[in-house]
């Protein structure tokens, strides 16, 4: 997908999720909106925990809820391997809407 598509997907706030990812804001100016990106979802046990727990959950600091999934983007066509965005959630088992995103490989 393009950087613009990946950024829009990272900013999605599904209403059905009890702990939706927070929007990341505007596109970075050092990126071409048409640059190809991988949007990667990771789900499963033993993912890194959020620091201090998710906002608004009322849990004690130092006892964060387990991370359910992580979503991040990374360039697909160059050697600039840095991530430009990441989202994590303690709810659900997979990022909502991920499977409906555009796939330029198929």
N, C-alpha and C positions, 0 to 999 in steps of 0.2 A: 504494500500500500504506500501511498505517498505520505510525506511528512505532515501535510495538512490533514489527511484522513486519520493518521495516527494520533495527531494532537486532538482532533475532534472526538475520537473514540476515548482518549484518556480523560477528556473533560465531561463525558457522559455521566449523568446522575440518575440512574434508574430509580423510579419512585418506589418500586417494590422492595428494594433492598433496605433493611433496617440500619445498615451502616454503609451508606454509599461512599465511594471515593470522593475526596474533595477536588473541585476543579483546579487545574494547574494554571489557568490564565491564558495569556496571549502567546502566539507563536514567537519563537526566538528569531531575532533578526539576522543571525548568522547562518540560517538554514533556508534553502530553496524549498518552497512549499511543494514542489513536484519531485524532490529528492525521494528515492525509494528507501523505505524503512521496514524493519521487522517489528511487529507488535507481538510480544512474547507473554504468554500466560503460564504461570507456575502454580500448581495446586497440590496439596497433600500434607501429610503430617511433618512436623519438625521444621517448618519454615521459620525464618528469623522473626522474632516477636517485635511488635511496635514498641518504641521506647515510651515507657510510662503509661501504656494503654491507649486505646483510641479516645479521641476527644468526646466529652459528653457522656461517657459510660458510667461515671461515678465510682469506678473501681479505685482501690488504693494505688498510689504510685508505687511502682516496683512489682506489681502483680498484673501485668498486661494479659489480656485475653489472647489465646493462640491465634496466630495469623492463619487465615483460611486460604487465601490466594494472593499472588503478587502479579501485577501487570506492568510491563515496562516496554519502552521502545528503544531501538538502536539502529544506526545506519546499516543499510543492506549492501551498499555499493562502494564504500570507500574504507580507508583505514582509520577513520576517526571513530574509534570504538566506544566513545562515551555514550551513556544514556542521556536522553533529553527529558525524560519524564518517567515517573514510577508512581504506581498506585497500589495500596495494600488494603485488605479488608479482613475483618474478623468474622464476617457473616457470609453464609453461602458456601459453596464448594468450587465455584467457577465464576469468573467475571461475567456479570449479566450482559448479554448481547454480543459477547466475543465471537461466538460461532456464526453470527450473521454479518460479520465485518467482511469487506471486500478481500478477496484472495487473488492476487495477480499471478500466483504460481500455477493455478489450475484453470 
